[in-house]
Amino acid sequence: QVQLVESGGGLVQPGGSLRLSCAASGNIFGINVMGWYRQAPGKERELVAVISSGGTTNYADSVKGRFTISRDNAKNTVYLQMNSLKPEDTAVYYCNVYSTYYRRDYWGQGTQVTVSS
């Protein structure tokens, strides 16, 4: 069993920054790719950023250059640094990890990010 606990969401003005954290706990086996997704009102859940166990990253075009994903394997934690936030970034953000051992994904509980003046 793997649990993902997210933190760091909140209300921020346009142009501001937030850092999201997602810490994994429990029976952590075979975690490799970690990522962040988001779902805005009325829209489908979309991939924001992913990071491999080796540190290779990929980003959605809409956040490239503004967001940075990173991980601390010793702490079993993945981060999303969000800079230059825009109102269209408003969404519930979910972390996700894939376990090769359990052959399944695990999801965080979601954290609300609201960008508004």
C-alpha positions as CSV (number, residue, x, y, z in Angstrom):
1,Q,0.0,0.0,0.0
2,V,1.2,3.4,-1.0
3,Q,-0.2,6.7,0.3
4,L,0.5,10.1,-1.4
5,V,0.0,13.2,0.7
6,E,0.0,16.6,-1.1
7,S,0.6,20.0,0.3
8,G,1.4,23.5,-0.8
9,G,-1.7,24.6,-2.6
10,G,-3.5,27.8,-2.0
11,L,-4.6,31.2,-3.3
12,V,-2.0,33.3,-5.2
13,Q,-2.2,36.4,-7.3
14,P,-1.2,36.3,-11.0
15,G,2.5,36.3,-11.4
16,G,3.0,34.7,-8.0
17,S,4.6,31.4,-7.1
18,L,3.7,28.2,-5.2
19,R,5.5,25.0,-4.5
20,L,3.6,21.8,-4.3
21,S,4.9,18.8,-2.5
22,C,3.8,15.2,-2.6
23,A,5.3,12.7,-0.1
24,A,4.9,9.0,-0.5
25,S,4.7,6.7,2.4
26,G,3.7,3.1,3.2
27,N,5.0,0.0,1.3
28,I,7.0,1.9,-1.3
29,F,8.3,-0.5,-3.9
30,G,9.1,0.0,-7.5
31,I,8.4,3.7,-7.8
32,N,9.9,5.1,-11.0
33,V,8.0,7.8,-12.9
34,M,6.4,10.5,-10.8
35,G,4.2,13.3,-12.1
36,W,1.7,16.0,-11.6
37,Y,-1.7,16.3,-13.2
38,R,-4.4,19.0,-12.9
39,Q,-8.1,19.3,-13.5
40,A,-9.7,22.7,-14.0
41,P,-13.5,23.2,-13.8
42,G,-15.2,21.9,-16.9
43,K,-12.0,20.4,-18.3
44,E,-10.4,17.0,-18.5
45,R,-7.6,16.0,-16.2
46,E,-4.3,16.8,-18.0
47,L,-0.7,15.9,-17.5
48,V,1.4,18.9,-16.2
49,A,4.8,17.4,-15.7
50,V,6.6,14.1,-15.2
51,I,10.0,13.1,-14.0
52,S,11.8,9.8,-14.4
53,S,13.9,8.0,-11.8
54,G,16.9,9.3,-13.7
55,G,15.7,12.9,-13.6
56,T,14.5,13.3,-17.2
57,T,11.6,15.7,-17.3
58,N,8.7,16.6,-19.6
59,Y,6.2,19.4,-19.4
60,A,2.9,20.4,-20.9
61,D,3.5,23.2,-23.4
62,S,1.2,25.5,-21.3
63,V,3.6,25.4,-18.3
64,K,7.0,25.0,-20.0
65,G,9.4,27.6,-18.7
66,R,7.3,28.4,-15.7
67,F,7.0,25.2,-13.8
68,T,9.8,22.9,-12.6
69,I,9.3,19.3,-11.4
70,S,11.9,17.7,-9.1
71,R,12.2,14.8,-6.8
72,D,14.0,13.8,-3.7
73,N,14.3,10.1,-3.7
74,A,15.7,9.9,-0.2
75,K,12.5,11.6,1.0
76,N,10.2,9.8,-1.5
77,T,8.9,13.2,-2.4
78,V,8.1,14.9,-5.7
79,Y,7.8,18.7,-6.0
80,L,6.3,21.1,-8.5
81,Q,7.6,24.7,-8.4
82,M,5.1,27.0,-10.1
83,N,6.3,30.4,-11.1
84,S,4.6,33.2,-13.1
85,L,1.2,31.7,-12.3
86,K,-1.7,32.6,-14.5
87,P,-5.5,32.5,-13.8
88,E,-5.7,29.6,-16.3
89,D,-3.4,27.6,-14.0
90,T,-6.3,27.4,-11.5
91,A,-7.1,23.7,-11.0
92,V,-7.0,20.9,-8.5
93,Y,-3.5,19.4,-8.8
94,Y,-2.9,15.7,-8.3
95,C,0.4,13.9,-7.9
96,N,0.8,10.5,-9.4
97,V,3.4,7.8,-9.1
98,Y,3.7,4.5,-11.0
99,S,4.9,1.4,-9.2
100,T,6.5,-1.3,-11.4
101,Y,6.2,-3.7,-8.4
102,Y,2.4,-3.3,-8.0
103,R,1.9,-2.5,-11.7
104,R,-0.4,0.3,-11.0
105,D,-0.6,4.1,-10.4
106,Y,-1.2,5.8,-7.1
107,W,-2.9,9.2,-6.8
108,G,-2.6,12.0,-4.2
109,Q,-5.8,13.5,-2.7
110,G,-5.5,16.7,-4.8
111,T,-4.7,20.2,-3.7
112,Q,-6.5,23.3,-4.9
113,V,-4.5,26.0,-6.6
114,T,-6.3,29.2,-7.3
115,V,-4.7,32.1,-9.2
116,S,-6.8,35.2,-8.9
117,S,-6.5,38.9,-8.3
